[in-house]
Amino acid sequence: MHKGFVLLNCDLGAEEFIVEELKKIPQISQAYVTFGAYDVIAEIITDSKEDFDETVSLKIRRLTRVVSTMTLNVINS
């Protein structure tokens, strides 16, 4: 199992849209709108590091209205 978090910046006013889109991705266990340096945080749980990487690069980063991301991998889960 591989776990991590993705912090997202999105277009102004797109936070709720992004959270709803993230919840459609099976590997996303939780997604929240936040206040501060990032607009949204998502928790990802996958079976492998490769699946984790694919989820971030092919599913999350390609969402419409996502401006930037920061990925945090959990070391001991």
C-alpha positions as CSV (number, residue, x, y, z in Angstrom):
1,M,0.0,0.0,0.0
2,H,1.2,3.5,-0.8
3,K,-0.3,6.6,0.8
4,G,0.3,10.3,0.2
5,F,-1.2,13.7,-0.1
6,V,-1.5,16.2,-3.0
7,L,-1.8,19.9,-2.3
8,L,-3.5,21.8,-5.1
9,N,-3.8,25.4,-6.2
10,C,-6.7,26.0,-8.6
11,D,-8.4,28.8,-10.5
12,L,-10.2,31.3,-8.3
13,G,-13.7,29.9,-7.4
14,A,-12.9,26.4,-8.6
15,E,-12.3,24.7,-5.3
16,E,-15.6,22.9,-4.9
17,F,-15.5,21.8,-8.5
18,I,-12.0,20.3,-8.0
19,V,-13.1,18.5,-4.8
20,E,-16.1,17.0,-6.6
21,E,-13.9,15.9,-9.5
22,L,-11.3,14.4,-7.1
23,K,-14.0,12.4,-5.4
24,K,-14.7,10.6,-8.7
25,I,-11.2,9.2,-8.7
26,P,-11.2,5.8,-6.9
27,Q,-7.7,6.2,-5.5
28,I,-8.7,9.4,-3.7
29,S,-9.8,8.6,-0.1
30,Q,-10.5,12.1,1.0
31,A,-10.5,15.6,-0.5
32,Y,-11.0,19.0,1.3
33,V,-11.1,22.7,0.5
34,T,-8.6,24.5,2.6
35,F,-7.6,28.1,3.4
36,G,-3.9,29.1,3.2
37,A,-1.2,28.5,0.7
38,Y,-3.1,25.7,-1.0
39,D,-6.8,25.5,-2.0
40,V,-7.4,21.8,-1.9
41,I,-5.8,18.8,-0.2
42,A,-6.4,15.2,-1.3
43,E,-5.4,11.9,0.3
44,I,-4.4,9.2,-2.1
45,I,-4.2,5.5,-1.2
46,T,-3.0,3.0,-3.9
47,D,-1.6,-0.5,-4.0
48,S,1.8,0.5,-5.4
49,K,4.1,3.5,-5.9
50,E,3.5,3.2,-9.7
51,D,-0.3,3.5,-9.3
52,F,0.3,6.5,-7.0
53,D,2.5,8.2,-9.6
54,E,-0.1,7.5,-12.4
55,T,-2.9,8.9,-10.3
56,V,-1.1,12.1,-9.6
57,S,0.3,12.7,-13.1
58,L,-2.5,11.3,-15.3
59,K,-5.6,12.0,-13.2
60,I,-5.1,14.8,-10.8
61,R,-2.7,17.1,-12.7
62,R,-4.8,16.9,-15.8
63,L,-8.0,18.1,-14.2
64,T,-9.4,21.3,-15.7
65,R,-8.8,24.4,-13.5
66,V,-5.8,22.9,-11.5
67,V,-3.0,25.4,-11.6
68,S,-0.3,23.6,-9.6
69,T,0.3,20.7,-7.3
70,M,2.7,19.6,-4.5
71,T,2.9,15.9,-3.8
72,L,3.8,14.6,-0.3
73,N,4.5,10.8,-0.1
74,V,4.0,9.2,3.3
75,I,7.1,7.2,4.3
76,N,5.6,4.8,6.9
77,S,2.0,4.0,6.4
